[in-house]
Amino acid sequence: MTEDITACQQFQLQLPELIGSPEVLEADSHLHDCPRCRALLTDLETIAEVARDLFPCVEPADELWEQIESALWHDGGPREPEVN
């Protein structure tokens, strides 16, 4: 039983690196053998999907960079960063 807990802990420690790699997750033997970690992964994927729906990615307007550049030149152009 302790071995299962250790395997779950090890998997969960690696999960942040694995979460964006579906092909790696599919090949993970622990994930195939452990219903608890599969349920955790499903919950995390659901949370991520809902979060994406709450805060959709909005593409800036095409002219945004032109407006930024114009504002910079209007203020005297780009400057060297200040060194403290």
MOHUVEN-V989971 format. One record per pair of residues at least 6 apart in sequence whose C-alpha atoms are under 6 Angstrom apart, sorted by the first residue. I is the first residue (numbers start at 0). J is the second residue. Records with the same first field share a line. If there is no record, write none. Layout:
I=J, J
This chain:
30=37
